[in-house]
Amino acid sequence: MTLPFFAKLLISLFLGLFIGLDRQLKNKPLGVKTSMVISVASCLITIVSIQSVAKYSVPGHTNMDPMRLAAQIVSGVGFLGAGVILRRSNDVISGLTTASMVWAASALGIAVGAGFYLEAVVAMLLIILAINVFPFVIKRVGPSSLRQKDLSLKLIVNESQDLNEIFKQIKKLHIQVKRVKVKDVKDGQRQLEMVILAAENLYTTDIYSSLKELNEIVSVDVESR
């Protein structure tokens, strides 16, 4: 093992460490161990792909692509990324950011394996900024709609109650209704399933308490999306 070979693997290990550390601090499926393994393995495959050309090809007789093996990393990592994408019961898709970080960890390993050290480090820093800093800044300086959160809301009301009156009461709480589904349930009651927009600094428990105080509502179920 030569020193440049070892240095590439070591650099890819640390770049994968930073990617995984960001996910693990946020309790996401992709952790430090997984991201480091992906980055180091991608780096190794890239090195082998490039150096195999010089070692096994015969000038004028063998036509070899130095990045042939590295090109297969992207499709292979796709299986890992698909494993962290989940569809929850409230129709919310989660894990897309984590899946992209899996792909990013492999990309950093490929870059280091191909000898683009500075580019890989800069890319890692930009990825960390894109995940942690830029969204925070955009929410603060951007339009107010970026500072709202989606909530899934289920209300049980008596069949005799006027639904329009309930919506008027909800609007008084400064809650915007995005989608509504109404269906009949047992004992002469109706269920309202809604996706609502509320201010980001408004606690879910505060919304629950405010809706629970309305006389028209029998039960309340609020879930963060």
N, C-alpha and C positions, 0 to 999 in steps of 0.2 A: 504494500500500500504506500503510495507516494504522499508527500505532504499536501499538495494541491487537492488530491482526492479526498483526504481526511478533512481538509479545511472546508470543502464544499458541503460535505455531509454535516459538519458541525454548524456551519452557518444556516443551513436549511433546518437543522434541529431547533436552533434558537428562534428563527422566524416562525416556525410552526408553534413554538412555545407561546409566543406573544399572541398569535391568533387564537389558540386554545384557551389561554388565560382570560381573554376577553369574554369568551363564551361561558367558561366555567364560573366566572364571577357573577354572571347573570343567570346561573342555574339552567343553562341550555344543554340539550343532548350532546353536542360536540364539546368534548373536554380537552384538557391539555394532552393527555396520552394519545388520543385519536389524531389530533391535528399534527402532533410531532411525527407520528408514524407515517401519516399521509405525506407530509413534506419531505421526510428523509427518503421514503420509498420512491417518491417521484423524482427526487434528485438522483438517486442511485440508478433508476431506469434510464434517465436522461444521459448520465455519464456513460453507462454501458452502451447505449444506442450510438452515441457519438464516437466513442473509442473503438467500437467494433468495426467501424468503417476502415480505420487506419490499420487495424490488426488483421482483419480477415479478407478485405477486398484486394483484388489483383488488378493493378492499373491496366486499363484497356480491355479487361475481360469481365470484371464483376462490377455491376452497377448497383450501388448501395446508397440508401437514403439515411443520412446521419440522424435524422429526427423521426425515423419510422416508429421506433418503440415509444418515444415520447408522445407521439400523436395519439397512441392508444390510451394514455393515462386519462385524458379528458373524458372519454366514453366510459372507462372503468370506474372513475370516481363518481360518475353519474349515479351508479347504483347506491353508493353510500349517501349521496345527497337526497335521493328519493326516499331513503329510509327514515329521514328525520322530518319529512313533510307530513303533517297530520291534518285530517279533516275532523274537527270536533263536532259535537252534537248540535251546536247552534250554527252550523254551516260556516264557521270561520276556519280559514286555512292558516295554519301556523307552521313555523319551521322553515320558511322560505329564506330568511336571512341566514340561519344556521347552515342550510344547504349551500348557499352561495359562499359561505366561509369555508366549507369543505373544498369546494372548487378552487377558492383562493389559495388555500394551503397547498394544494397540488401545483397550482400555477407558480407559487413562490419556489417550490422545490425544483420545478422544471427550469426556471430562470437561473437559479444558483447552479444547477447541474450544467447548464449551457455556458456558464461563466459570466453572467450578467449580475454581479454582486450588488453594485450600487443601485441598479434598477430594481432589484428585488427588495432591498431595504427601503427605498423610497416608496415602492408600491405597498409594502407592509404598513408603513406609517400613514399613508393616505387611506388605507382600508380601515385602520383603527380610528382615524379622524372621521371618516365617513359614517362609521357605526355609532360613535360616541359624541362627537363634538358638533358636526354639521347639523344633525337633526335638532339638537338643542338650540342652536343659534337661529335656525330657520323658524322654529316655533315661536321664538321671542320677537323676531323682527318681521315675520310673515303675517298673512291675514289671520283673523281670529278663528277661522274655520280649522286651522292647523292645531289650535289649542283646545280642540274638542275631542271627546272620546265616545266610542260606540258602546251602547249597553243593550242587552237583551232583556226585555220586560214582558212578564206575563201577569195579567190581571184577571181575577175572577169577579164578575159582577152579577147581580140579580137580573133576571130577564126583564123585569119591569122597569129597570133603570134606563134613562135616556143616554145613549152612547155619546151623542154630541155634547151633552153637558159634561161628561167625563173628560172628553178631549179639551174642552174649555178650561177645566180645572188643571189639567196637565200643562197646558200652555202658560198658565199663570205661574208655574214653577220654573219658567224659562227653559223648558225642555222642548227640543225640536223632534218631531216624529218623522222618521224616514220611511218606515214600512209598517203596515198593519195587516193582521190576519185575525178574523173573527170567526169563532165556531161555537156551536152549542155543546154544552156539557150536561151532565146529569143534574137532577133536582131543580130543573128550571133555571139554570144559570148559564152564563155565556163567558167564554174565555177570549181575552184580547191578547194577542201575541204581537209585540211591537219591537222594532229596532229604533232606538232613540239616540239623539246627540245631546250630550251634556258637557258643561265646562270641565276641563281637565282637572281643575282644582276642587271640583265638587265630589265629595265622597259618595260612594255607592250606598253607604248606610244612611246618609242624609236624604238621598232620593227615596229610599225605602220608607224612612220615617215620615216624609212629607206625603207620600202616596197613601200610606197606611191610615193617615188622619182623615182622608176623604170618606165621607159616609157612604158613598155609592159603591165603594170597592170592598169586596169580601176578603180577598187575599191578594198578596203581592209577592212576586218572585223576580228579583233583579240579579242579573249576571253580567260581569264585565266580559267584553269580547276581546 
